[in-house]
Amino acid sequence: MEIKTKARKWGNSVAVILPKIVVEANNIKENQEITIEIIEKPFAGKFFGILPRKSKKSAQMIKDEMRKGW
C-alpha cells in the first residue's frame, strides 16, 4: 500500500501522521513498532554524471565545438 503524506514539525522532531484508512487496513496499534520506507523525489542534479556517455568527448570539448560557429 502506498500513501502520500507530509512530514510536520512536532516539538524538536518531525512526525508523519498515518491516515485512519492505512491504520485500519494494516491493523496498526498504538506503540506498535512499524517500518516506514523513505523514497526521495529525485531532482535533476542527482542524475548528473550517472548516465552512460555516448561520446568520448568531455563536456568542455562539446561546449567548445558548439561555440565555434558563434
mmCIF file of the N, C-alpha and C atoms, coordinates in Angstrom:
data_MODEL
# 
_entry.id   MODEL 
# 
loop_
_atom_site.group_PDB 
_atom_site.id 
_atom_site.type_symbol 
_atom_site.label_atom_id 
_atom_site.label_alt_id 
_atom_site.label_comp_id 
_atom_site.label_asym_id 
_atom_site.label_entity_id 
_atom_site.label_seq_id 
_atom_site.pdbx_PDB_ins_code 
_atom_site.Cartn_x 
_atom_site.Cartn_y 
_atom_site.Cartn_z 
_atom_site.occupancy 
_atom_site.B_iso_or_equiv 
_atom_site.pdbx_formal_charge 
_atom_site.auth_seq_id 
_atom_site.auth_comp_id 
_atom_site.auth_asym_id 
_atom_site.auth_atom_id 
_atom_site.pdbx_PDB_model_num 
ATOM 1   N N  . MET A 1 1  ? 0.851  -1.169 0.000   1.00 0.00 ? 1  MET A N  1 
ATOM 2   C CA . MET A 1 1  ? 0.000  0.000  0.000   1.00 0.00 ? 1  MET A CA 1 
ATOM 3   C C  . MET A 1 1  ? 0.897  1.232  0.000   1.00 0.00 ? 1  MET A C  1 
ATOM 4   N N  . GLU A 1 2  ? 0.582  2.171  -0.874  1.00 0.00 ? 2  GLU A N  1 
ATOM 5   C CA . GLU A 1 2  ? 1.356  3.407  -0.957  1.00 0.00 ? 2  GLU A CA 1 
ATOM 6   C C  . GLU A 1 2  ? 0.456  4.582  -0.628  1.00 0.00 ? 2  GLU A C  1 
ATOM 7   N N  . ILE A 1 3  ? 0.954  5.468  0.231   1.00 0.00 ? 3  ILE A N  1 
ATOM 8   C CA . ILE A 1 3  ? 0.208  6.682  0.564   1.00 0.00 ? 3  ILE A CA 1 
ATOM 9   C C  . ILE A 1 3  ? 1.155  7.859  0.460   1.00 0.00 ? 3  ILE A C  1 
ATOM 10  N N  . LYS A 1 4  ? 0.601  9.039  0.307   1.00 0.00 ? 4  LYS A N  1 
ATOM 11  C CA . LYS A 1 4  ? 1.399  10.259 0.328   1.00 0.00 ? 4  LYS A CA 1 
ATOM 12  C C  . LYS A 1 4  ? 0.929  11.087 1.507   1.00 0.00 ? 4  LYS A C  1 
ATOM 13  N N  . THR A 1 5  ? 1.871  11.548 2.299   1.00 0.00 ? 5  THR A N  1 
ATOM 14  C CA . THR A 1 5  ? 1.584  12.384 3.443   1.00 0.00 ? 5  THR A CA 1 
ATOM 15  C C  . THR A 1 5  ? 2.744  13.352 3.630   1.00 0.00 ? 5  THR A C  1 
ATOM 16  N N  . LYS A 1 6  ? 2.578  14.345 4.432   1.00 0.00 ? 6  LYS A N  1 
ATOM 17  C CA . LYS A 1 6  ? 3.642  15.319 4.665   1.00 0.00 ? 6  LYS A CA 1 
ATOM 18  C C  . LYS A 1 6  ? 4.228  15.151 6.057   1.00 0.00 ? 6  LYS A C  1 
ATOM 19  N N  . ALA A 1 7  ? 5.522  15.336 6.145   1.00 0.00 ? 7  ALA A N  1 
ATOM 20  C CA . ALA A 1 7  ? 6.191  15.347 7.441   1.00 0.00 ? 7  ALA A CA 1 
ATOM 21  C C  . ALA A 1 7  ? 5.955  16.723 8.053   1.00 0.00 ? 7  ALA A C  1 
ATOM 22  N N  . ARG A 1 8  ? 5.641  16.746 9.339   1.00 0.00 ? 8  ARG A N  1 
ATOM 23  C CA . ARG A 1 8  ? 5.345  18.011 10.016  1.00 0.00 ? 8  ARG A CA 1 
ATOM 24  C C  . ARG A 1 8  ? 6.166  18.146 11.290  1.00 0.00 ? 8  ARG A C  1 
ATOM 25  N N  . LYS A 1 9  ? 6.429  19.374 11.625  1.00 0.00 ? 9  LYS A N  1 
ATOM 26  C CA . LYS A 1 9  ? 7.193  19.675 12.838  1.00 0.00 ? 9  LYS A CA 1 
ATOM 27  C C  . LYS A 1 9  ? 6.370  19.315 14.072  1.00 0.00 ? 9  LYS A C  1 
ATOM 28  N N  . TRP A 1 10 ? 6.985  18.611 15.019  1.00 0.00 ? 10 TRP A N  1 
ATOM 29  C CA . TRP A 1 10 ? 6.322  18.239 16.257  1.00 0.00 ? 10 TRP A CA 1 
ATOM 30  C C  . TRP A 1 10 ? 7.355  18.398 17.375  1.00 0.00 ? 10 TRP A C  1 
ATOM 31  N N  . GLY A 1 11 ? 7.326  19.536 18.058  1.00 0.00 ? 11 GLY A N  1 
ATOM 32  C CA . GLY A 1 11 ? 8.359  19.843 19.054  1.00 0.00 ? 11 GLY A CA 1 
ATOM 33  C C  . GLY A 1 11 ? 9.680  20.026 18.346  1.00 0.00 ? 11 GLY A C  1 
ATOM 34  N N  . ASN A 1 12 ? 10.706 19.288 18.781  1.00 0.00 ? 12 ASN A N  1 
ATOM 35  C CA . ASN A 1 12 ? 12.017 19.344 18.132  1.00 0.00 ? 12 ASN A CA 1 
ATOM 36  C C  . ASN A 1 12 ? 12.177 18.245 17.086  1.00 0.00 ? 12 ASN A C  1 
ATOM 37  N N  . SER A 1 13 ? 11.108 17.507 16.818  1.00 0.00 ? 13 SER A N  1 
ATOM 38  C CA . SER A 1 13 ? 11.157 16.394 15.880  1.00 0.00 ? 13 SER A CA 1 
ATOM 39  C C  . SER A 1 13 ? 10.290 16.678 14.663  1.00 0.00 ? 13 SER A C  1 
ATOM 40  N N  . VAL A 1 14 ? 10.270 15.721 13.767  1.00 0.00 ? 14 VAL A N  1 
ATOM 41  C CA . VAL A 1 14 ? 9.393  15.754 12.605  1.00 0.00 ? 14 VAL A CA 1 
ATOM 42  C C  . VAL A 1 14 ? 8.542  14.485 12.676  1.00 0.00 ? 14 VAL A C  1 
ATOM 43  N N  . ALA A 1 15 ? 7.237  14.628 12.451  1.00 0.00 ? 15 ALA A N  1 
ATOM 44  C CA . ALA A 1 15 ? 6.328  13.491 12.577  1.00 0.00 ? 15 ALA A CA 1 
ATOM 45  C C  . ALA A 1 15 ? 5.560  13.265 11.280  1.00 0.00 ? 15 ALA A C  1 
ATOM 46  N N  . VAL A 1 16 ? 5.153  12.042 11.081  1.00 0.00 ? 16 VAL A N  1 
ATOM 47  C CA . VAL A 1 16 ? 4.311  11.671 9.958   1.00 0.00 ? 16 VAL A CA 1 
ATOM 48  C C  . VAL A 1 16 ? 3.028  11.084 10.529  1.00 0.00 ? 16 VAL A C  1 
ATOM 49  N N  . ILE A 1 17 ? 1.904  11.598 10.077  1.00 0.00 ? 17 ILE A N  1 
ATOM 50  C CA . ILE A 1 17 ? 0.615  11.101 10.554  1.00 0.00 ? 17 ILE A CA 1 
ATOM 51  C C  . ILE A 1 17 ? 0.062  10.121 9.527   1.00 0.00 ? 17 ILE A C  1 
ATOM 52  N N  . LEU A 1 18 ? -0.269 8.932  9.985   1.00 0.00 ? 18 LEU A N  1 
ATOM 53  C CA . LEU A 1 18 ? -0.841 7.920  9.097   1.00 0.00 ? 18 LEU A CA 1 
ATOM 54  C C  . LEU A 1 18 ? -2.352 8.088  9.045   1.00 0.00 ? 18 LEU A C  1 
ATOM 55  N N  . PRO A 1 19 ? -2.922 8.121  7.860   1.00 0.00 ? 19 PRO A N  1 
ATOM 56  C CA . PRO A 1 19 ? -4.378 8.228  7.751   1.00 0.00 ? 19 PRO A CA 1 
ATOM 57  C C  . PRO A 1 19 ? -5.078 7.019  8.371   1.00 0.00 ? 19 PRO A C  1 
ATOM 58  N N  . LYS A 1 20 ? -6.279 7.231  8.870   1.00 0.00 ? 20 LYS A N  1 
ATOM 59  C CA . LYS A 1 20 ? -7.046 6.186  9.537   1.00 0.00 ? 20 LYS A CA 1 
ATOM 60  C C  . LYS A 1 20 ? -7.213 4.952  8.658   1.00 0.00 ? 20 LYS A C  1 
ATOM 61  N N  . ILE A 1 21 ? -7.447 5.161  7.367   1.00 0.00 ? 21 ILE A N  1 
ATOM 62  C CA . ILE A 1 21 ? -7.661 4.026  6.455   1.00 0.00 ? 21 ILE A CA 1 
ATOM 63  C C  . ILE A 1 21 ? -6.421 3.115  6.397   1.00 0.00 ? 21 ILE A C  1 
ATOM 64  N N  . VAL A 1 22 ? -5.222 3.713  6.476   1.00 0.00 ? 22 VAL A N  1 
ATOM 65  C CA . VAL A 1 22 ? -3.975 2.938  6.462   1.00 0.00 ? 22 VAL A CA 1 
ATOM 66  C C  . VAL A 1 22 ? -3.815 2.181  7.770   1.00 0.00 ? 22 VAL A C  1 
ATOM 67  N N  . VAL A 1 23 ? -4.121 2.844  8.875   1.00 0.00 ? 23 VAL A N  1 
ATOM 68  C CA . VAL A 1 23 ? -4.013 2.215  10.197  1.00 0.00 ? 23 VAL A CA 1 
ATOM 69  C C  . VAL A 1 23 ? -4.937 1.012  10.277  1.00 0.00 ? 23 VAL A C  1 
ATOM 70  N N  . GLU A 1 24 ? -6.166 1.182  9.824   1.00 0.00 ? 24 GLU A N  1 
ATOM 71  C CA . GLU A 1 24 ? -7.136 0.077  9.883   1.00 0.00 ? 24 GLU A CA 1 
ATOM 72  C C  . GLU A 1 24 ? -6.771 -1.050 8.919   1.00 0.00 ? 24 GLU A C  1 
ATOM 73  N N  . ALA A 1 25 ? -6.344 -0.696 7.707   1.00 0.00 ? 25 ALA A N  1 
ATOM 74  C CA . ALA A 1 25 ? -6.011 -1.714 6.708   1.00 0.00 ? 25 ALA A CA 1 
ATOM 75  C C  . ALA A 1 25 ? -4.826 -2.577 7.146   1.00 0.00 ? 25 ALA A C  1 
ATOM 76  N N  . ASN A 1 26 ? -3.911 -1.988 7.905   1.00 0.00 ? 26 ASN A N  1 
ATOM 77  C CA . ASN A 1 26 ? -2.715 -2.717 8.348   1.00 0.00 ? 26 ASN A CA 1 
ATOM 78  C C  . ASN A 1 26 ? -2.778 -3.137 9.802   1.00 0.00 ? 26 ASN A C  1 
ATOM 79  N N  . ASN A 1 27 ? -3.922 -2.906 10.444  1.00 0.00 ? 27 ASN A N  1 
ATOM 80  C CA . ASN A 1 27 ? -4.146 -3.301 11.830  1.00 0.00 ? 27 ASN A CA 1 
ATOM 81  C C  . ASN A 1 27 ? -3.027 -2.787 12.747  1.00 0.00 ? 27 ASN A C  1 
ATOM 82  N N  . ILE A 1 28 ? -2.691 -1.513 12.575  1.00 0.00 ? 28 ILE A N  1 
ATOM 83  C CA . ILE A 1 28 ? -1.630 -0.902 13.377  1.00 0.00 ? 28 ILE A CA 1 
ATOM 84  C C  . ILE A 1 28 ? -2.205 -0.458 14.717  1.00 0.00 ? 28 ILE A C  1 
ATOM 85  N N  . LYS A 1 29 ? -1.518 -0.811 15.774  1.00 0.00 ? 29 LYS A N  1 
ATOM 86  C CA . LYS A 1 29 ? -1.939 -0.463 17.134  1.00 0.00 ? 29 LYS A CA 1 
ATOM 87  C C  . LYS A 1 29 ? -0.991 0.583  17.723  1.00 0.00 ? 29 LYS A C  1 
ATOM 88  N N  . GLU A 1 30 ? -1.468 1.311  18.724  1.00 0.00 ? 30 GLU A N  1 
ATOM 89  C CA . GLU A 1 30 ? -0.644 2.301  19.403  1.00 0.00 ? 30 GLU A CA 1 
ATOM 90  C C  . GLU A 1 30 ? 0.586  1.638  20.016  1.00 0.00 ? 30 GLU A C  1 
ATOM 91  N N  . ASN A 1 31 ? 1.735  2.294  19.902  1.00 0.00 ? 31 ASN A N  1 
ATOM 92  C CA . ASN A 1 31 ? 3.029  1.819  20.406  1.00 0.00 ? 31 ASN A CA 1 
ATOM 93  C C  . ASN A 1 31 ? 3.568  0.598  19.666  1.00 0.00 ? 31 ASN A C  1 
ATOM 94  N N  . GLN A 1 32 ? 2.945  0.213  18.589  1.00 0.00 ? 32 GLN A N  1 
ATOM 95  C CA . GLN A 1 32 ? 3.442  -0.905 17.783  1.00 0.00 ? 32 GLN A CA 1 
ATOM 96  C C  . GLN A 1 32 ? 4.609  -0.408 16.933  1.00 0.00 ? 32 GLN A C  1 
ATOM 97  N N  . GLU A 1 33 ? 5.652  -1.198 16.829  1.00 0.00 ? 33 GLU A N  1 
ATOM 98  C CA . GLU A 1 33 ? 6.798  -0.827 16.007  1.00 0.00 ? 33 GLU A CA 1 
ATOM 99  C C  . GLU A 1 33 ? 6.471  -1.125 14.550  1.00 0.00 ? 33 GLU A C  1 
ATOM 100 N N  . ILE A 1 34 ? 6.678  -0.130 13.687  1.00 0.00 ? 34 ILE A N  1 
ATOM 101 C CA . ILE A 1 34 ? 6.437  -0.307 12.256  1.00 0.00 ? 34 ILE A CA 1 
ATOM 102 C C  . ILE A 1 34 ? 7.661  0.164  11.488  1.00 0.00 ? 34 ILE A C  1 
ATOM 103 N N  . THR A 1 35 ? 7.768  -0.225 10.229  1.00 0.00 ? 35 THR A N  1 
ATOM 104 C CA . THR A 1 35 ? 8.860  0.196  9.370   1.00 0.00 ? 35 THR A CA 1 
ATOM 105 C C  . THR A 1 35 ? 8.290  1.072  8.259   1.00 0.00 ? 35 THR A C  1 
ATOM 106 N N  . ILE A 1 36 ? 8.918  2.215  8.055   1.00 0.00 ? 36 ILE A N  1 
ATOM 107 C CA . ILE A 1 36 ? 8.495  3.135  7.002   1.00 0.00 ? 36 ILE A CA 1 
ATOM 108 C C  . ILE A 1 36 ? 9.646  3.272  6.021   1.00 0.00 ? 36 ILE A C  1 
ATOM 109 N N  . GLU A 1 37 ? 9.371  3.075  4.745   1.00 0.00 ? 37 GLU A N  1 
ATOM 110 C CA . GLU A 1 37 ? 10.395 3.209  3.713   1.00 0.00 ? 37 GLU A CA 1 
ATOM 111 C C  . GLU A 1 37 ? 10.363 4.637  3.173   1.00 0.00 ? 37 GLU A C  1 
ATOM 112 N N  . ILE A 1 38 ? 11.511 5.279  3.154   1.00 0.00 ? 38 ILE A N  1 
ATOM 113 C CA . ILE A 1 38 ? 11.627 6.646  2.673   1.00 0.00 ? 38 ILE A CA 1 
ATOM 114 C C  . ILE A 1 38 ? 12.109 6.620  1.225   1.00 0.00 ? 38 ILE A C  1 
ATOM 115 N N  . ILE A 1 39 ? 11.339 7.229  0.343   1.00 0.00 ? 39 ILE A N  1 
ATOM 116 C CA . ILE A 1 39 ? 11.723 7.328  -1.064  1.00 0.00 ? 39 ILE A CA 1 
ATOM 117 C C  . ILE A 1 39 ? 11.760 8.810  -1.410  1.00 0.00 ? 39 ILE A C  1 
ATOM 118 N N  . GLU A 1 40 ? 12.937 9.307  -1.739  1.00 0.00 ? 40 GLU A N  1 
ATOM 119 C CA . GLU A 1 40 ? 13.095 10.723 -2.046  1.00 0.00 ? 40 GLU A CA 1 
ATOM 120 C C  . GLU A 1 40 ? 12.681 11.011 -3.477  1.00 0.00 ? 40 GLU A C  1 
ATOM 121 N N  . LYS A 1 41 ? 12.155 12.214 -3.683  1.00 0.00 ? 41 LYS A N  1 
ATOM 122 C CA . LYS A 1 41 ? 11.877 12.663 -5.039  1.00 0.00 ? 41 LYS A CA 1 
ATOM 123 C C  . LYS A 1 41 ? 13.213 13.031 -5.680  1.00 0.00 ? 41 LYS A C  1 
ATOM 124 N N  . PRO A 1 42 ? 13.539 12.442 -6.816  1.00 0.00 ? 42 PRO A N  1 
ATOM 125 C CA . PRO A 1 42 ? 14.814 12.793 -7.448  1.00 0.00 ? 42 PRO A CA 1 
ATOM 126 C C  . PRO A 1 42 ? 14.760 14.186 -8.065  1.00 0.00 ? 42 PRO A C  1 
ATOM 127 N N  . PHE A 1 43 ? 15.873 14.868 -8.082  1.00 0.00 ? 43 PHE A N  1 
ATOM 128 C CA . PHE A 1 43 ? 15.959 16.156 -8.754  1.00 0.00 ? 43 PHE A CA 1 
ATOM 129 C C  . PHE A 1 43 ? 17.047 16.051 -9.817  1.00 0.00 ? 43 PHE A C  1 
ATOM 130 N N  . ALA A 1 44 ? 16.995 16.913 -10.786 1.00 0.00 ? 44 ALA A N  1 
ATOM 131 C CA . ALA A 1 44 ? 17.880 16.824 -11.954 1.00 0.00 ? 44 ALA A CA 1 
ATOM 132 C C  . ALA A 1 44 ? 19.350 16.717 -11.579 1.00 0.00 ? 44 ALA A C  1 
ATOM 133 N N  . GLY A 1 45 ? 19.782 17.445 -10.575 1.00 0.00 ? 45 GLY A N  1 
ATOM 134 C CA . GLY A 1 45 ? 21.188 17.433 -10.188 1.00 0.00 ? 45 GLY A CA 1 
ATOM 135 C C  . GLY A 1 45 ? 21.672 16.072 -9.710  1.00 0.00 ? 45 GLY A C  1 
ATOM 136 N N  . LYS A 1 46 ? 20.764 15.261 -9.233  1.00 0.00 ? 46 LYS A N  1 
ATOM 137 C CA . LYS A 1 46 ? 21.135 13.937 -8.734  1.00 0.00 ? 46 LYS A CA 1 
ATOM 138 C C  . LYS A 1 46 ? 21.538 12.997 -9.878  1.00 0.00 ? 46 LYS A C  1 
ATOM 139 N N  . PHE A 1 47 ? 20.996 13.260 -11.072 1.00 0.00 ? 47 PHE A N  1 
ATOM 140 C CA . PHE A 1 47 ? 21.269 12.400 -12.216 1.00 0.00 ? 47 PHE A CA 1 
ATOM 141 C C  . PHE A 1 47 ? 22.526 12.789 -12.976 1.00 0.00 ? 47 PHE A C  1 
ATOM 142 N N  . PHE A 1 48 ? 23.062 13.977 -12.683 1.00 0.00 ? 48 PHE A N  1 
ATOM 143 C CA . PHE A 1 48 ? 24.223 14.450 -13.424 1.00 0.00 ? 48 PHE A CA 1 
ATOM 144 C C  . PHE A 1 48 ? 25.400 13.498 -13.228 1.00 0.00 ? 48 PHE A C  1 
ATOM 145 N N  . GLY A 1 49 ? 25.915 13.001 -14.332 1.00 0.00 ? 49 GLY A N  1 
ATOM 146 C CA . GLY A 1 49 ? 27.098 12.152 -14.304 1.00 0.00 ? 49 GLY A CA 1 
ATOM 147 C C  . GLY A 1 49 ? 26.837 10.672 -14.086 1.00 0.00 ? 49 GLY A C  1 
ATOM 148 N N  . ILE A 1 50 ? 25.590 10.236 -13.922 1.00 0.00 ? 50 ILE A N  1 
ATOM 149 C CA . ILE A 1 50 ? 25.356 8.810  -13.696 1.00 0.00 ? 50 ILE A CA 1 
ATOM 150 C C  . ILE A 1 50 ? 24.923 8.072  -14.963 1.00 0.00 ? 50 ILE A C  1 
ATOM 151 N N  . LEU A 1 51 ? 24.491 8.829  -15.973 1.00 0.00 ? 51 LEU A N  1 
ATOM 152 C CA . LEU A 1 51 ? 24.074 8.186  -17.213 1.00 0.00 ? 51 LEU A CA 1 
ATOM 153 C C  . LEU A 1 51 ? 25.301 7.914  -18.074 1.00 0.00 ? 51 LEU A C  1 
ATOM 154 N N  . PRO A 1 52 ? 25.300 6.781  -18.800 1.00 0.00 ? 52 PRO A N  1 
ATOM 155 C CA . PRO A 1 52 ? 26.471 6.463  -19.619 1.00 0.00 ? 52 PRO A CA 1 
ATOM 156 C C  . PRO A 1 52 ? 26.639 7.473  -20.753 1.00 0.00 ? 52 PRO A C  1 
ATOM 157 N N  . ARG A 1 53 ? 27.871 7.760  -21.087 1.00 0.00 ? 53 ARG A N  1 
ATOM 158 C CA . ARG A 1 53 ? 28.180 8.694  -22.165 1.00 0.00 ? 53 ARG A CA 1 
ATOM 159 C C  . ARG A 1 53 ? 28.157 7.992  -23.500 1.00 0.00 ? 53 ARG A C  1 
ATOM 160 N N  . LYS A 1 54 ? 27.599 8.659  -24.506 1.00 0.00 ? 54 LYS A N  1 
ATOM 161 C CA . LYS A 1 54 ? 27.604 8.113  -25.864 1.00 0.00 ? 54 LYS A CA 1 
ATOM 162 C C  . LYS A 1 54 ? 28.845 8.594  -26.613 1.00 0.00 ? 54 LYS A C  1 
ATOM 163 N N  . SER A 1 55 ? 29.466 9.635  -26.112 1.00 0.00 ? 55 SER A N  1 
ATOM 164 C CA . SER A 1 55 ? 30.621 10.232 -26.771 1.00 0.00 ? 55 SER A CA 1 
ATOM 165 C C  . SER A 1 55 ? 31.835 10.145 -25.850 1.00 0.00 ? 55 SER A C  1 
ATOM 166 N N  . LYS A 1 56 ? 32.990 10.093 -26.462 1.00 0.00 ? 56 LYS A N  1 
ATOM 167 C CA . LYS A 1 56 ? 34.240 10.068 -25.686 1.00 0.00 ? 56 LYS A CA 1 
ATOM 168 C C  . LYS A 1 56 ? 34.713 11.480 -25.347 1.00 0.00 ? 56 LYS A C  1 
ATOM 169 N N  . LYS A 1 57 ? 34.002 12.492 -25.879 1.00 0.00 ? 57 LYS A N  1 
ATOM 170 C CA . LYS A 1 57 ? 34.391 13.875 -25.672 1.00 0.00 ? 57 LYS A CA 1 
ATOM 171 C C  . LYS A 1 57 ? 33.975 14.351 -24.279 1.00 0.00 ? 57 LYS A C  1 
ATOM 172 N N  . SER A 1 58 ? 34.774 15.248 -23.732 1.00 0.00 ? 58 SER A N  1 
ATOM 173 C CA . SER A 1 58 ? 34.427 15.832 -22.438 1.00 0.00 ? 58 SER A CA 1 
ATOM 174 C C  . SER A 1 58 ? 33.355 16.895 -22.644 1.00 0.00 ? 58 SER A C  1 
ATOM 175 N N  . ALA A 1 59 ? 32.729 17.308 -21.571 1.00 0.00 ? 59 ALA A N  1 
ATOM 176 C CA . ALA A 1 59 ? 31.710 18.348 -21.644 1.00 0.00 ? 59 ALA A CA 1 
ATOM 177 C C  . ALA A 1 59 ? 32.316 19.639 -22.181 1.00 0.00 ? 59 ALA A C  1 
ATOM 178 N N  . GLN A 1 60 ? 33.539 19.940 -21.784 1.00 0.00 ? 60 GLN A N  1 
ATOM 179 C CA . GLN A 1 60 ? 34.202 21.157 -22.262 1.00 0.00 ? 60 GLN A CA 1 
ATOM 180 C C  . GLN A 1 60 ? 34.428 21.092 -23.764 1.00 0.00 ? 60 GLN A C  1 
ATOM 181 N N  . MET A 1 61 ? 34.835 19.935 -24.280 1.00 0.00 ? 61 MET A N  1 
ATOM 182 C CA . MET A 1 61 ? 35.064 19.782 -25.725 1.00 0.00 ? 61 MET A CA 1 
ATOM 183 C C  . MET A 1 61 ? 33.762 19.986 -26.498 1.00 0.00 ? 61 MET A C  1 
ATOM 184 N N  . ILE A 1 62 ? 32.673 19.469 -25.986 1.00 0.00 ? 62 ILE A N  1 
ATOM 185 C CA . ILE A 1 62 ? 31.380 19.623 -26.650 1.00 0.00 ? 62 ILE A CA 1 
ATOM 186 C C  . ILE A 1 62 ? 30.962 21.092 -26.649 1.00 0.00 ? 62 ILE A C  1 
ATOM 187 N N  . LYS A 1 63 ? 31.157 21.777 -25.519 1.00 0.00 ? 63 LYS A N  1 
ATOM 188 C CA . LYS A 1 63 ? 30.835 23.209 -25.448 1.00 0.00 ? 63 LYS A CA 1 
ATOM 189 C C  . LYS A 1 63 ? 31.681 24.009 -26.437 1.00 0.00 ? 63 LYS A C  1 
ATOM 190 N N  . ASP A 1 64 ? 32.963 23.702 -26.517 1.00 0.00 ? 64 ASP A N  1 
ATOM 191 C CA . ASP A 1 64 ? 33.845 24.415 -27.438 1.00 0.00 ? 64 ASP A CA 1 
ATOM 192 C C  . ASP A 1 64 ? 33.399 24.227 -28.881 1.00 0.00 ? 64 ASP A C  1 
ATOM 193 N N  . GLU A 1 65 ? 32.989 23.003 -29.246 1.00 0.00 ? 65 GLU A N  1 
ATOM 194 C CA . GLU A 1 65 ? 32.510 22.737 -30.611 1.00 0.00 ? 65 GLU A CA 1 
ATOM 195 C C  . GLU A 1 65 ? 31.232 23.521 -30.903 1.00 0.00 ? 65 GLU A C  1 
ATOM 196 N N  . MET A 1 66 ? 30.362 23.614 -29.933 1.00 0.00 ? 66 MET A N  1 
ATOM 197 C CA . MET A 1 66 ? 29.111 24.336 -30.134 1.00 0.00 ? 66 MET A CA 1 
ATOM 198 C C  . MET A 1 66 ? 29.361 25.831 -30.337 1.00 0.00 ? 66 MET A C  1 
ATOM 199 N N  . ARG A 1 67 ? 30.365 26.370 -29.662 1.00 0.00 ? 67 ARG A N  1 
ATOM 200 C CA . ARG A 1 67 ? 30.633 27.806 -29.717 1.00 0.00 ? 67 ARG A CA 1 
ATOM 201 C C  . ARG A 1 67 ? 31.420 28.227 -30.968 1.00 0.00 ? 67 ARG A C  1 
ATOM 202 N N  . LYS A 1 68 ? 31.984 27.261 -31.716 1.00 0.00 ? 68 LYS A N  1 
ATOM 203 C CA . LYS A 1 68 ? 32.805 27.599 -32.870 1.00 0.00 ? 68 LYS A CA 1 
ATOM 204 C C  . LYS A 1 68 ? 32.059 28.451 -33.892 1.00 0.00 ? 68 LYS A C  1 
ATOM 205 N N  . GLY A 1 69 ? 30.799 28.152 -34.122 1.00 0.00 ? 69 GLY A N  1 
ATOM 206 C CA . GLY A 1 69 ? 30.031 28.880 -35.132 1.00 0.00 ? 69 GLY A CA 1 
ATOM 207 C C  . GLY A 1 69 ? 29.464 30.202 -34.665 1.00 0.00 ? 69 GLY A C  1 
ATOM 208 N N  . TRP A 1 70 ? 29.672 30.590 -33.427 1.00 0.00 ? 70 TRP A N  1 
ATOM 209 C CA . TRP A 1 70 ? 29.060 31.824 -32.918 1.00 0.00 ? 70 TRP A CA 1 
ATOM 210 C C  . TRP A 1 70 ? 29.878 32.996 -33.263 1.00 0.00 ? 70 TRP A C  1 
# 
